[in-house]
Amino acid sequence: MDTLFQTRVYVPGRSKPDLFPYGLLSLLCGLILYVLMPDEWFSVPFILICAGLLYFQRYYFDSGKQELYGYLGRYLTLKSDCIFIDGMKYPIEEIENLEIDINDYDGMERLSAYTVSTVRGVNNFVRFKYQGKKYEFPFYLGSANHQKDLKALVQTFSKDQHHLKLITCKS
């Protein structure tokens, strides 16, 4: 059969560091020192360390500027009669509750309350039930055109096959 769409499966690795507990601990140490010795300067470095850690967490780790915490694995291929994921073949007629969740693509800018972040294109999922077992695979979208092509393909498929559902698509 002809390949309709192909991308890579995202394999999550370690999670990004969370500096909030360290910042909170530093703030508490600074506040305790300030309460115990209000006339001394000992609390200032702890409070500055707290501010630095929280700033770094918010504007670097949460901004999308950091490295990708995982890697791109084998291919996810959509064909008209089956789906190939990580070398396994899943026939369309045997798949139940197929959902494709499209959220972002590599380089997409997302505005939040405190920064503009660049996302990596790995917050997309294929979910389905096959032979009584539930599967969920995150996958990578490399560009806005890649996202648009998949969205059009899913909308075409969902008209023909009632068990396919497009969950979200944020452009």
DSSP file (Angstrom, degrees, kcal/mol; ACC not computed):
  #  RESIDUE AA STRUCTURE BP1 BP2  ACC     N-H-->O    O-->H-N    N-H-->O    O-->H-N    TCO  KAPPA ALPHA  PHI   PSI    X-CA   Y-CA   Z-CA
    1    1 A M              0   0    0      0, 0.0     2,-0.2     0, 0.0     0, 0.0   0.000 360.0 360.0 360.0 158.0    0.0    0.0    0.0
    2    2 A D        -     0   0    0      1,-0.1    78,-0.7     2,-0.0     2,-0.5  -0.545 360.0-115.9 -78.7 138.1    1.0    3.6   -0.5
    3    3 A T  E     -A   79   0A   0     -2,-0.2    76,-0.2     1,-0.2     3,-0.1  -0.629  29.7-178.3 -75.6 123.7    2.4    5.6    2.4
    4    4 A L  E     -     0   0A   0     74,-2.5     2,-0.3    -2,-0.5    75,-0.2   0.811  67.9  -0.7 -90.8 -35.2    0.0    8.4    3.3
    5    5 A F  E     -A   78   0A   0     73,-1.6    73,-3.1     2,-0.0     2,-0.4  -0.982  61.1-172.2-156.7 141.8    2.0   10.0    6.1
    6    6 A Q  E     +A   77   0A   0     -2,-0.3     2,-0.2    71,-0.2    71,-0.2  -0.997  17.2 143.4-142.2 137.0    5.3    9.3    7.8
    7    7 A T  E     -A   76   0A   0     69,-2.4    69,-2.8    -2,-0.4     2,-0.4  -0.817  45.2 -87.5-149.7-171.4    7.0   10.8   10.9
    8    8 A R  E     -AB  75 140A   0    132,-0.5   132,-2.7    67,-0.3     2,-0.3  -0.856  31.6-121.1-111.7 146.1    9.2    9.6   13.8
    9    9 A V  E     - B   0 139A   0     65,-3.0    64,-3.7    -2,-0.4     2,-0.5  -0.644  27.0-132.0 -79.1 137.9    8.1    8.3   17.2
   10   10 A Y  E     -A   72   0A   0    128,-2.3    62,-0.2    -2,-0.3    64,-0.0  -0.825  14.2-159.1 -94.6 127.2    9.3   10.4   20.1
   11   11 A V  E     -A   71   0A   0     60,-3.2    60,-2.1    -2,-0.5   126,-0.0  -0.905  18.5-135.5-107.1 106.8   10.9    8.3   22.9
   12   12 A P  E     -A   70   0A   0      0, 0.0    58,-0.3     0, 0.0     3,-0.1  -0.325  26.3-178.6 -64.2 141.4   10.8   10.4   26.2
   13   13 A G        -     0   0    0     56,-2.4    57,-0.1     1,-0.4    56,-0.1   0.046  48.4 -17.3-109.6-138.7   14.0   10.4   28.2
   14   14 A R  S    S-     0   0    0      1,-0.1    -1,-0.4    -2,-0.1     2,-0.2  -0.298  73.8-111.5 -66.4 155.5   14.8   12.0   31.5
   15   15 A S        -     0   0    0      1,-0.1    -1,-0.1    -3,-0.1     3,-0.1  -0.508  37.8 -92.0 -86.6 159.5   12.5   14.8   32.6
   16   16 A K        -     0   0    0     -2,-0.2    -1,-0.1     1,-0.1    52,-0.0  -0.372  52.1 -94.2 -68.9 149.8   13.6   18.4   32.8
   17   17 A P        -     0   0    0      0, 0.0     2,-0.6     0, 0.0    -1,-0.1  -0.307  29.4-144.1 -66.1 145.9   15.1   19.5   36.1
   18   18 A D        +     0   0    0      1,-0.1     4,-0.3    -3,-0.1    -3,-0.0  -0.948  19.1 177.7-112.7 112.4   12.7   21.2   38.6
   19   19 A L     >  +     0   0    0     -2,-0.6     4,-2.3     1,-0.2     5,-0.2   0.487  57.1  95.1 -92.2  -4.5   14.5   23.9   40.5
   20   20 A F  H  > S+     0   0    0      1,-0.2     4,-2.7     2,-0.2     5,-0.2   0.901  81.7  51.1 -58.7 -46.1   11.5   25.0   42.5
   21   21 A P  H  > S+     0   0    0      0, 0.0     4,-2.3     0, 0.0    -1,-0.2   0.893 112.1  48.2 -59.9 -37.5   12.3   22.9   45.6
   22   22 A Y  H  > S+     0   0    0     -4,-0.3     4,-2.3     2,-0.2    -2,-0.2   0.896 112.5  48.4 -68.5 -39.7   15.8   24.2   45.8
   23   23 A G  H  X S+     0   0    0     -4,-2.3     4,-2.4     2,-0.2    -1,-0.2   0.901 112.0  49.1 -65.2 -40.9   14.6   27.8   45.4
   24   24 A L  H  X S+     0   0    0     -4,-2.7     4,-2.6     2,-0.2    -2,-0.2   0.905 111.1  49.7 -65.5 -41.9   12.0   27.4   48.1
   25   25 A L  H  X S+     0   0    0     -4,-2.3     4,-2.3    -5,-0.2    -2,-0.2   0.914 111.6  48.8 -62.5 -43.1   14.6   25.8   50.4
   26   26 A S  H  X S+     0   0    0     -4,-2.3     4,-2.4     2,-0.2    -2,-0.2   0.903 111.3  50.0 -63.5 -41.8   17.0   28.7   49.8
   27   27 A L  H  X S+     0   0    0     -4,-2.4     4,-2.7     2,-0.2    -2,-0.2   0.920 110.3  49.8 -62.8 -44.2   14.2   31.3   50.4
   28   28 A L  H  X S+     0   0    0     -4,-2.6     4,-2.6     2,-0.2    -2,-0.2   0.909 110.6  49.8 -62.7 -41.8   13.2   29.6   53.7
   29   29 A C  H  X S+     0   0    0     -4,-2.3     4,-2.4     2,-0.2    -1,-0.2   0.924 112.3  48.5 -61.2 -43.7   16.9   29.6   54.8
   30   30 A G  H  X S+     0   0    0     -4,-2.4     4,-2.2     1,-0.2    -2,-0.2   0.906 112.2  47.9 -63.1 -42.3   17.1   33.3   53.9
   31   31 A L  H  X S+     0   0    0     -4,-2.7     4,-2.5     2,-0.2    -2,-0.2   0.894 111.3  50.4 -67.1 -39.4   13.9   34.1   55.8
   32   32 A I  H  X S+     0   0    0     -4,-2.6     4,-2.5     2,-0.2     5,-0.2   0.929 112.1  47.5 -63.6 -44.1   14.9   32.2   58.9
   33   33 A L  H  X S+     0   0    0     -4,-2.4     4,-2.7     1,-0.2    -2,-0.2   0.886 111.7  51.0 -63.3 -37.5   18.3   34.0   58.9
   34   34 A Y  H  < S+     0   0    0     -4,-2.2    -2,-0.2     2,-0.2    -1,-0.2   0.902 111.7  46.7 -66.8 -40.4   16.6   37.3   58.5
   35   35 A V  H  < S+     0   0    0     -4,-2.5    -2,-0.2     1,-0.2    -1,-0.2   0.903 117.7  42.7 -67.5 -40.8   14.1   36.6   61.3
   36   36 A L  H  < S+     0   0    0     -4,-2.5    -2,-0.2     1,-0.2    -1,-0.2   0.878 133.3  18.3 -73.7 -37.9   17.0   35.4   63.6
   37   37 A M    ><  +     0   0    0     -4,-2.7     3,-1.2    -5,-0.2    -1,-0.2  -0.637  66.9 167.1-134.5  75.8   19.4   38.2   62.7
   38   38 A P  T 3  S+     0   0    0      0, 0.0    -1,-0.1     0, 0.0    -3,-0.1   0.740  77.8  53.9 -66.4 -22.2   17.6   41.1   61.0
   39   39 A D  T 3  S+     0   0    0      2,-0.0     2,-0.2    -5,-0.0    -5,-0.1   0.592  96.9  80.0 -88.4  -9.5   20.5   43.5   61.3
   40   40 A E  S <  S-     0   0    0     -3,-1.2     3,-0.3    -7,-0.2    -3,-0.1  -0.506  75.6-133.5 -95.1 165.4   23.0   41.1   59.6
   41   41 A W  S >  S+     0   0    0      1,-0.2     3,-1.3    -2,-0.2    -7,-0.1   0.344  75.2 106.8 -97.3   4.0   23.4   40.6   55.8
   42   42 A F  T 3> S+     0   0    0      1,-0.3     4,-0.6    -5,-0.2    -1,-0.2   0.750  74.9  55.9 -60.0 -26.7   23.5   36.7   56.0
   43   43 A S  H 3> S+     0   0    0     -3,-0.3     4,-2.0    -6,-0.2    -1,-0.3   0.750  89.1  76.9 -78.9 -22.9   20.0   36.3   54.5
   44   44 A V  H <> S+     0   0    0     -3,-1.3     4,-2.5     1,-0.2     5,-0.2   0.904  91.3  50.1 -59.4 -48.1   20.7   38.2   51.3
   45   45 A P  H  > S+     0   0    0      0, 0.0     4,-2.5     0, 0.0    -1,-0.2   0.898 111.1  50.3 -60.3 -37.7   22.7   35.5   49.4
   46   46 A F  H  X S+     0   0    0     -4,-0.6     4,-2.2     2,-0.2    -2,-0.2   0.910 111.9  46.8 -65.7 -40.9   20.0   32.9   50.1
   47   47 A I  H  X S+     0   0    0     -4,-2.0     4,-2.3     2,-0.2    -1,-0.2   0.882 113.1  49.5 -69.1 -37.3   17.3   35.2   48.9
   48   48 A L  H  X S+     0   0    0     -4,-2.5     4,-2.6     2,-0.2    -2,-0.2   0.890 109.7  51.3 -67.6 -39.0   19.3   36.1   45.8
   49   49 A I  H  X S+     0   0    0     -4,-2.5     4,-2.7    -5,-0.2     5,-0.2   0.921 110.1  50.4 -61.8 -43.0   20.0   32.4   45.1
   50   50 A C  H  X S+     0   0    0     -4,-2.2     4,-2.6     2,-0.2     5,-0.3   0.942 111.1  47.7 -58.9 -48.8   16.3   31.7   45.4
   51   51 A A  H  X S+     0   0    0     -4,-2.3     4,-2.3     1,-0.2    -2,-0.2   0.911 112.7  49.7 -60.4 -42.6   15.5   34.5   42.9
   52   52 A G  H  X S+     0   0    0     -4,-2.6     4,-2.6     2,-0.2    -1,-0.2   0.919 111.8  47.1 -63.6 -44.0   18.1   33.3   40.5
   53   53 A L  H  X S+     0   0    0     -4,-2.7     4,-2.5     2,-0.2    -2,-0.2   0.921 114.2  46.4 -64.5 -44.1   16.9   29.7   40.6
   54   54 A L  H  X S+     0   0    0     -4,-2.6     4,-2.3    -5,-0.2    -1,-0.2   0.883 113.5  49.3 -67.7 -37.0   13.3   30.6   40.1
   55   55 A Y  H  X S+     0   0    0     -4,-2.3     4,-2.9    -5,-0.3     5,-0.3   0.936 112.1  48.1 -64.0 -47.0   14.2   33.0   37.3
   56   56 A F  H  X>S+     0   0    0     -4,-2.6     4,-1.6    -5,-0.2     5,-1.5   0.905 112.6  49.4 -61.1 -42.5   16.2   30.4   35.6
   57   57 A Q  I  <>S+     0   0    0     -4,-2.5     5,-1.8     3,-0.2    -1,-0.2   0.942 116.9  40.6 -60.7 -48.3   13.4   27.8   35.9
   58   58 A R  I  <5S+     0   0    0     -4,-2.3    -2,-0.2     1,-0.2    -1,-0.2   0.925 124.4  32.7 -71.4 -45.8   10.8   30.1   34.5
   59   59 A Y  I  <5S+     0   0    0     -4,-2.9    -1,-0.2    -5,-0.2    -2,-0.2   0.505 131.5  24.1 -97.6  -3.9   12.7   31.8   31.7
   60   60 A Y  I ><>S+     0   0    0     -4,-1.6     3,-1.0    -5,-0.3     5,-0.8   0.671 125.0  36.0-119.3 -62.7   15.0   28.9   30.6
   61   61 A F  I 3 <S+     0   0    0     -5,-1.5     3,-0.5     1,-0.3    -3,-0.2   0.873 125.6  40.9 -64.5 -36.9   13.7   25.5   31.5
   62   62 A D  T 3 <S+     0   0    0     -5,-1.8    -1,-0.3    -6,-0.3    -4,-0.1   0.390 102.4  72.9 -91.4   4.7   10.0   26.4   30.9
   63   63 A S  T < 5S-     0   0    0     -3,-1.0    55,-1.4    -6,-0.2    -1,-0.2   0.587 101.3-118.1 -96.3 -10.6   10.7   28.4   27.7
   64   64 A G  T   5S+     0   0    0     -4,-0.5    -3,-0.1    -3,-0.5    -2,-0.1   0.502  85.2 112.8  86.6   2.7   11.5   25.6   25.3
   65   65 A K      < +     0   0    0     -5,-0.8    -4,-0.1    -6,-0.1    -3,-0.1   0.628  58.1  86.2 -82.2 -12.9   15.0   26.9   24.7
   66   66 A Q  S    S-     0   0    0     -6,-0.5     3,-0.1     1,-0.2   -50,-0.0  -0.165  91.1 -74.1 -83.0 178.2   16.6   23.9   26.4
   67   67 A E        -     0   0    0      1,-0.1     2,-0.5     2,-0.0    -1,-0.2  -0.157  53.2 -93.0 -68.0 164.2   17.5   20.6   24.9
   68   68 A L        -     0   0    0      2,-0.1     2,-1.6     1,-0.1    -1,-0.1  -0.691  31.1-140.7 -79.7 125.4   15.0   17.9   23.9
   69   69 A Y  S    S+     0   0    0     -2,-0.5   -56,-2.4   -56,-0.1     2,-0.3  -0.497  77.9  16.0 -90.7  68.7   14.6   15.5   26.9
   70   70 A G  E    S-A   12   0A   0     -2,-1.6     2,-0.3   -58,-0.3    -2,-0.1  -0.957  82.4-102.6 159.8-165.8   14.4   12.3   24.8
   71   71 A Y  E     -A   11   0A   0    -60,-2.1   -60,-3.2    -2,-0.3     2,-0.6  -0.968  27.9 -99.8-147.5 163.3   15.1   11.2   21.3
   72   72 A L  E     -A   10   0A   0     -2,-0.3   -62,-0.2   -62,-0.2     3,-0.1  -0.759  45.1-173.5 -87.5 123.2   13.4   10.5   18.0
   73   73 A G  E     -     0   0A   0    -64,-3.7    -1,-0.1    -2,-0.6   -63,-0.1   0.288  37.0 -31.2 -93.6-142.0   13.0    6.7   17.6
   74   74 A R  E    S-     0   0A   0      1,-0.2   -65,-3.0   -66,-0.1    -1,-0.2  -0.019  78.5 -73.4 -73.2-179.0   11.7    4.6   14.7
   75   75 A Y  E     -A    8   0A   0    -67,-0.2    11,-1.3    -3,-0.1     2,-0.5  -0.445  25.4-152.4 -85.4 149.2    9.1    5.6   12.2
   76   76 A L  E     -AC   7  85A   0    -69,-2.8   -69,-2.4     9,-0.2     2,-0.5  -0.989  24.3-174.8-112.5 117.8    5.4    6.0   12.5
   77   77 A T  E     -AC   6  84A   0      7,-3.0     7,-2.6    -2,-0.5     2,-0.6  -0.965  15.1-155.0-123.8 125.5    3.8    5.4    9.1
   78   78 A L  E     +AC   5  83A   0    -73,-3.1   -74,-2.5    -2,-0.5   -73,-1.6  -0.875  19.8 173.4 -98.5 124.1    0.1    5.8    8.2
   79   79 A K  E     -A    3   0A   0      3,-2.6   -76,-0.2    -2,-0.6    13,-0.0  -0.779  45.7-105.1-120.2 168.9   -1.1    3.7    5.3
   80   80 A S  S    S+     0   0    0    -78,-0.7     3,-0.1    -2,-0.3   -77,-0.1   0.765 118.7  27.6 -68.9 -23.5   -4.6    3.3    4.0
   81   81 A D  S    S+     0   0    0      1,-0.2    11,-2.3    11,-0.1    12,-0.5   0.544 127.6   9.7-114.4  -9.9   -4.9   -0.2    5.5
   82   82 A C  E     - D   0  91A   0      9,-0.3    -3,-2.6    10,-0.1     2,-0.4  -0.973  58.7-124.0-159.5 170.0   -2.6   -0.2    8.5
   83   83 A I  E     -CD  78  90A   0      7,-2.2     7,-2.6    -2,-0.3     2,-0.6  -0.996  18.0-155.4-123.9 128.5   -0.4    1.8   10.8
   84   84 A F  E     +CD  77  89A   0     -7,-2.6    -7,-3.0    -2,-0.4     2,-0.4  -0.921  19.5 170.5-102.9 122.7    3.3    0.9   11.3
   85   85 A I  E >   -CD  76  88A   0      3,-2.2     3,-2.2    -2,-0.6    -9,-0.2  -0.988  69.9 -16.3-134.5 124.9    4.8    2.1   14.6
   86   86 A D  T 3  S-     0   0    0    -11,-1.3   -10,-0.1    -2,-0.4     3,-0.1   0.835 128.2 -53.2  52.1  37.4    8.2    1.0   15.9
   87   87 A G  T 3  S+     0   0    0    -12,-0.5     2,-0.4     1,-0.3    -1,-0.3   0.425 113.0 119.1  82.5  -2.0    8.3   -1.8   13.3
   88   88 A M  E <   -D   85   0A   0     -3,-2.2    -3,-2.2     2,-0.0     2,-0.5  -0.786  57.4-138.2 -99.2 141.6    4.9   -3.3   14.4
   89   89 A K  E     -D   84   0A   0     -2,-0.4    -5,-0.2    -5,-0.2    -7,-0.0  -0.867  16.8-174.2-102.5 127.5    2.0   -3.5   12.0
   90   90 A Y  E     -D   83   0A   0     -7,-2.6    -7,-2.2    -2,-0.5     2,-0.1  -0.938  21.3-138.0-120.2 105.5   -1.5   -2.6   13.3
   91   91 A P  E >>  -D   82   0A   0      0, 0.0     3,-1.2     0, 0.0     4,-0.6  -0.401  11.7-133.3 -64.8 136.6   -4.2   -3.2   10.7
   92   92 A I  G >4 S+     0   0    0    -11,-2.3     3,-1.1     1,-0.3   -10,-0.1   0.864 103.3  57.7 -59.1 -39.3   -6.8   -0.4   10.6
   93   93 A E  G 34 S+     0   0    0    -12,-0.5    -1,-0.3     1,-0.2   -11,-0.1   0.704 108.2  47.1 -69.5 -17.7   -9.8   -2.8   10.7
   94   94 A E  G <4 S+     0   0    0     -3,-1.2    37,-0.6     2,-0.0     2,-0.4   0.489  92.1  97.7 -98.3  -5.2   -8.6   -4.3   14.0
   95   95 A I  E <<  -E  130   0A   0     -3,-1.1     2,-0.3    -4,-0.6     3,-0.2  -0.684  57.1-160.8 -87.8 135.1   -7.9   -1.0   15.7
   96   96 A E  E     +E  129   0A   0     33,-3.2    33,-2.8    -2,-0.4    -2,-0.0  -0.881  65.5   4.4-112.5 148.0  -10.5    0.4   18.0
   97   97 A N  E    S-     0   0A   0     -2,-0.3     2,-0.5    31,-0.2    -1,-0.2   0.888  74.8-167.9  51.3  52.5  -10.9    4.0   19.2
   98   98 A L  E     - f   0 164A   0     65,-1.2    67,-2.2    -3,-0.2     2,-0.4  -0.605   8.4-179.7 -74.1 121.9   -8.1    5.5   17.1
   99   99 A E  E     -Ef 127 165A   0     28,-3.4    28,-3.0    -2,-0.5     2,-0.5  -0.983  16.2-163.9-125.9 135.1   -7.3    9.0   18.3
  100  100 A I  E     -Ef 126 166A   0     65,-2.3    67,-1.8    -2,-0.4     2,-0.7  -0.972   7.0-164.0-120.3 116.7   -4.7   11.4   16.9
  101  101 A D  E     -E  125   0A   0     24,-3.3    24,-2.4    -2,-0.5     2,-0.6  -0.886   6.1-173.0-105.4 109.9   -3.9   14.3   19.1
  102  102 A I  E     + f   0 169A   0     66,-1.9    68,-0.7    -2,-0.7    22,-0.2  -0.915  21.4 147.6-109.4 115.9   -2.0   17.1   17.3
  103  103 A N        -     0   0    0     -2,-0.6     2,-0.3     1,-0.3    -1,-0.1   0.739  57.5  -8.8-117.8 -36.2   -0.7   19.9   19.5
  104  104 A D        -     0   0    0     17,-0.1    -1,-0.3    65,-0.0     2,-0.3  -0.924  46.9-139.8-155.4 175.4    2.5   21.4   18.1
  105  105 A Y    >   -     0   0    0     -2,-0.3     3,-2.0    37,-0.1    16,-0.6  -0.934  47.4 -74.5-140.0 163.8    5.3   21.2   15.6
  106  106 A D  E 3  S+H  120   0B   0     35,-2.6    14,-0.2    14,-0.4    38,-0.1  -0.407 119.2  15.2 -65.0 123.5    9.1   21.9   15.9
  107  107 A G  E 3  S+     0   0B   0     12,-2.6    -1,-0.3     1,-0.3     2,-0.2   0.378  85.5 147.0  95.3  -3.8    9.7   25.6   16.1
  108  108 A M  E <   -     0   0B   0     -3,-2.0    11,-2.8    11,-0.3     2,-0.5  -0.471  43.9-135.1 -67.1 132.2    6.1   26.6   16.9
  109  109 A E  E     -H  118   0B   0      9,-0.2     2,-0.4    -2,-0.2     9,-0.2  -0.773  20.3-168.8 -93.0 132.6    6.1   29.6   19.2
  110  110 A R  E     -H  117   0B   0      7,-3.3     7,-3.2    -2,-0.5     2,-0.5  -0.982  12.3-143.1-123.5 128.8    3.7   29.5   22.1
  111  111 A L  E     +H  116   0B   0     -2,-0.4     5,-0.2     5,-0.2     2,-0.2  -0.787  24.5 174.1 -93.2 126.6    2.9   32.5   24.2
  112  112 A S        -     0   0    0      3,-2.6     0, 0.0    -2,-0.5     0, 0.0  -0.578  50.1 -83.7-118.0-173.8    2.4   32.0   27.9
  113  113 A A  S    S+     0   0    0     -2,-0.2     3,-0.1     1,-0.2    -2,-0.0   0.771 123.8  20.4 -64.5 -26.5    1.9   34.4   30.8
  114  114 A Y  S    S+     0   0    0      1,-0.3     2,-0.3   -56,-0.1    -1,-0.2   0.520 124.8  10.5-125.1  -7.8    5.6   35.1   31.2
  115  115 A T        -     0   0    0    -53,-0.1    -3,-2.6    -5,-0.0     2,-0.6  -0.994  63.0-111.3-163.2 162.5    7.5   34.2   28.1
  116  116 A V  E     -H  111   0B   0     -2,-0.3     2,-0.3    -5,-0.2    -5,-0.2  -0.925  43.3-164.9 -98.2 121.9    7.3   33.2   24.4
  117  117 A S  E     -H  110   0B   0     -7,-3.2    -7,-3.3    -2,-0.6     2,-0.6  -0.795  18.6-138.7-112.4 153.2    8.5   29.6   24.1
  118  118 A T  E     -H  109   0B   0    -55,-1.4    -9,-0.2    -2,-0.3     2,-0.1  -0.943  24.6-148.2-107.4 119.8    9.5   27.6   21.2
  119  119 A V  E     -     0   0B   0    -11,-2.8   -12,-2.6    -2,-0.6   -11,-0.3  -0.476  11.4-133.9 -90.7 162.8    8.2   24.0   21.4
  120  120 A R  E     -H  106   0B   0    -14,-0.2   -14,-0.4    -2,-0.1    21,-0.1   0.455  39.1-114.2 -98.0  -3.5    9.9   21.0   20.0
  121  121 A G  S    S+     0   0    0    -16,-0.6    20,-2.0    19,-0.1   -15,-0.3   0.737  85.6 108.7  81.9  22.2    7.1   19.3   18.2
  122  122 A V        +     0   0    0     18,-0.2     2,-0.4   -17,-0.2  -112,-0.1   0.268  44.2  94.1-116.1  11.0    6.8   16.2   20.4
  123  123 A N        +     0   0    0     15,-0.1     2,-0.3    18,-0.1   -20,-0.2  -0.267  62.9 107.0 -96.3  47.0    3.6   16.9   22.2
  124  124 A N  E     - G   0 139A   0     15,-0.7    15,-2.2    -2,-0.4     2,-0.4  -0.945  50.1-164.5-124.7 144.6    1.5   14.9   19.7
  125  125 A F  E     -EG 101 138A   0    -24,-2.4   -24,-3.3    -2,-0.3     2,-0.5  -0.971  21.6-157.2-137.9 145.8    0.0   11.4   20.3
  126  126 A V  E     -EG 100 137A   0     11,-2.1    11,-2.6    -2,-0.4     2,-0.4  -0.994  25.8-179.2-113.5 123.3   -1.5    8.5   18.6
  127  127 A R  E     +EG  99 136A   0    -28,-3.0   -28,-3.4    -2,-0.5     2,-0.3  -0.969  11.9 141.8-125.0 139.7   -3.8    6.5   20.9
  128  128 A F  E     - G   0 135A   0      7,-2.0     7,-3.2    -2,-0.4     2,-0.5  -0.983  43.7-117.0-163.7 169.2   -5.7    3.3   20.1
  129  129 A K  E     +EG  96 134A   0    -33,-2.8   -33,-3.2    -2,-0.3     2,-0.4  -0.975  30.7 179.1-116.7 127.4   -6.9    0.0   21.4
  130  130 A Y  E >   -EG  95 133A   0      3,-2.8     3,-1.7    -2,-0.5   -35,-0.1  -0.985  68.6 -14.8-135.1 121.8   -5.6   -3.1   19.6
  131  131 A Q  T 3  S-     0   0    0    -37,-0.6    -1,-0.1    -2,-0.4     3,-0.1   0.874 128.6 -52.3  52.4  43.5   -6.5   -6.7   20.6
  132  132 A G  T 3  S+     0   0    0      1,-0.2     2,-0.4    -3,-0.0    -1,-0.3   0.435 117.5 107.4  80.1  -0.1   -7.8   -5.5   24.0
  133  133 A K  E <   - G   0 130A   0     -3,-1.7    -3,-2.8     2,-0.0     2,-0.3  -0.922  64.9-130.9-115.7 137.1   -4.6   -3.5   24.9
  134  134 A K  E     - G   0 129A   0     -2,-0.4     2,-0.4    -5,-0.2    -5,-0.2  -0.671  23.5-168.3 -87.4 137.4   -4.3    0.3   24.9
  135  135 A Y  E     - G   0 128A   0     -7,-3.2    -7,-2.0    -2,-0.3     2,-0.3  -0.942  10.1-177.1-124.1 145.5   -1.4    1.9   23.1
  136  136 A E  E     - G   0 127A   0     -2,-0.4    -9,-0.2    -9,-0.2   -11,-0.0  -0.957   4.2-178.8-143.1 124.5   -0.2    5.5   23.2
  137  137 A F  E     - G   0 126A   0    -11,-2.6   -11,-2.1    -2,-0.3     2,-0.2  -0.977  17.6-146.0-126.0 119.3    2.7    6.8   21.1
  138  138 A P  E     - G   0 125A   0      0, 0.0  -128,-2.3     0, 0.0     2,-0.3  -0.600  27.0-169.8 -75.1 145.7    4.1   10.3   21.2
  139  139 A F  E     -BG   9 124A   0    -15,-2.2   -15,-0.7  -130,-0.3     2,-0.4  -0.922  18.5-113.9-139.0 166.1    5.3   11.5   17.8
  140  140 A Y  E     -B    8   0A   0   -132,-2.7  -132,-0.5    -2,-0.3     2,-0.5  -0.774  14.8-165.7-103.5 136.5    7.3   14.3   16.2
  141  141 A L        -     0   0    0    -20,-2.0   -35,-2.6    -2,-0.4   -18,-0.1  -0.993   6.0-163.2-119.8 124.7    6.0   16.9   13.7
  142  142 A G        -     0   0    0     -2,-0.5     2,-0.3   -37,-0.2   -37,-0.1   0.684  61.6  -0.7 -84.9 -20.5    8.8   18.8   12.0
  143  143 A S  S  > S-     0   0    0    -39,-0.1     4,-2.0     1,-0.1     5,-0.1  -0.958  73.7 -94.9-159.1 173.1    7.0   21.9   10.6
  144  144 A A  H  > S+     0   0    0     -2,-0.3     4,-2.5     1,-0.2     5,-0.1   0.861 124.0  52.6 -64.6 -35.7    3.8   23.7   10.1
  145  145 A N  H  > S+     0   0    0      2,-0.2     4,-2.7     1,-0.2    -1,-0.2   0.894 106.6  52.4 -66.9 -39.3    3.3   22.0    6.7
  146  146 A H  H  > S+     0   0    0      2,-0.2     4,-2.0     1,-0.2    -2,-0.2   0.916 112.3  46.1 -59.9 -44.2    3.9   18.6    8.3
  147  147 A Q  H  X S+     0   0    0     -4,-2.0     4,-2.5     2,-0.2    -2,-0.2   0.911 112.4  50.1 -64.6 -43.8    1.2   19.4   10.9
  148  148 A K  H  X S+     0   0    0     -4,-2.5     4,-2.3     1,-0.2    -2,-0.2   0.894 109.7  50.9 -64.4 -40.7   -1.2   20.7    8.2
  149  149 A D  H  X S+     0   0    0     -4,-2.7     4,-2.3     2,-0.2    -1,-0.2   0.917 112.2  46.5 -62.3 -44.1   -0.7   17.6    6.0
  150  150 A L  H  X S+     0   0    0     -4,-2.0     4,-2.8     2,-0.2     5,-0.2   0.908 111.0  52.1 -66.7 -40.8   -1.5   15.3    8.9
  151  151 A K  H  X S+     0   0    0     -4,-2.5     4,-2.3     1,-0.2    -2,-0.2   0.923 111.4  46.9 -60.7 -44.4   -4.5   17.3    9.9
  152  152 A A  H  X S+     0   0    0     -4,-2.3     4,-2.1     2,-0.2    -1,-0.2   0.900 112.7  50.0 -64.2 -40.9   -5.9   17.2    6.4
  153  153 A L  H  X S+     0   0    0     -4,-2.3     4,-2.6     2,-0.2    -2,-0.2   0.920 111.2  48.4 -62.9 -44.4   -5.2   13.4    6.2
  154  154 A V  H  X S+     0   0    0     -4,-2.8     4,-2.7     1,-0.2    -2,-0.2   0.901 110.9  50.3 -64.8 -40.7   -7.0   12.8    9.6
  155  155 A Q  H  X S+     0   0    0     -4,-2.3     4,-1.0    -5,-0.2    -1,-0.2   0.881 111.5  48.8 -65.7 -36.7  -10.0   14.8    8.5
  156  156 A T  H  X S+     0   0    0     -4,-2.1     4,-1.1     1,-0.2     3,-0.4   0.927 114.5  45.4 -65.1 -45.5  -10.2   12.9    5.3
  157  157 A F  H  X S+     0   0    0     -4,-2.6     4,-3.1     1,-0.2     3,-0.3   0.876 106.7  58.5 -65.3 -38.5  -10.0    9.6    7.1
  158  158 A S  H  < S+     0   0    0     -4,-2.7    -1,-0.2     1,-0.2    -2,-0.2   0.768 102.6  54.5 -68.6 -23.1  -12.5   10.6    9.8
  159  159 A K  H  < S+     0   0    0     -4,-1.0    -1,-0.2    -3,-0.4    -2,-0.2   0.866 116.8  37.1 -72.3 -36.0  -15.1   11.1    7.1
  160  160 A D  H  < S+     0   0    0     -4,-1.1     2,-0.5    -3,-0.3    -2,-0.2   0.851 121.9  41.1 -83.8 -36.8  -14.6    7.6    5.8
  161  161 A Q    ><  -     0   0    0     -4,-3.1     3,-1.1    -5,-0.1    -1,-0.2  -0.956  63.7-159.2-122.3 122.2  -14.0    5.7    9.0
  162  162 A H  T 3  S+     0   0    0     -2,-0.5    -1,-0.1     1,-0.2    -4,-0.1   0.621  86.0  66.5 -77.7 -13.5  -16.1    6.5   12.1
  163  163 A H  T 3  S+     0   0    0    -68,-0.1   -65,-1.2   -66,-0.0     2,-0.4   0.435  83.0  89.4 -89.5   3.2  -13.6    5.0   14.6
  164  164 A L  E <   -f   98   0A   0     -3,-1.1     2,-0.4    -7,-0.2   -65,-0.2  -0.856  56.0-177.7-101.1 133.5  -11.0    7.7   13.9
  165  165 A K  E     -f   99   0A   0    -67,-2.2   -65,-2.3    -2,-0.4     2,-0.7  -0.995  23.4-145.1-136.1 131.3  -11.1   10.9   15.9
  166  166 A L  E     -f  100   0A   0     -2,-0.4   -65,-0.2   -67,-0.2     3,-0.1  -0.851  18.0-170.2 -91.3 117.5   -9.0   14.0   15.8
  167  167 A I  E     -     0   0A   0    -67,-1.8     2,-0.3    -2,-0.7   -66,-0.2   0.994  58.0 -13.5 -76.3 -65.0   -8.6   15.3   19.4
  168  168 A T  E     -     0   0A   0    -68,-0.3   -66,-1.9     2,-0.0     2,-0.3  -0.959  48.1-173.1-138.2 154.4   -7.1   18.7   19.2
  169  169 A C  E     -f  102   0A   0     -2,-0.3     2,-0.6   -68,-0.1   -66,-0.2  -0.809   6.9-176.2-149.8 109.3   -5.3   20.8   16.6
  170  170 A K              0   0    0    -68,-0.7    -2,-0.0    -2,-0.3     0, 0.0  -0.924 360.0 360.0-107.2 120.8   -3.7   24.0   17.7
  171  171 A S              0   0    0     -2,-0.6    -1,-0.1   -67,-0.0   -68,-0.0   0.430 360.0 360.0-104.5 360.0   -2.2   26.0   14.8
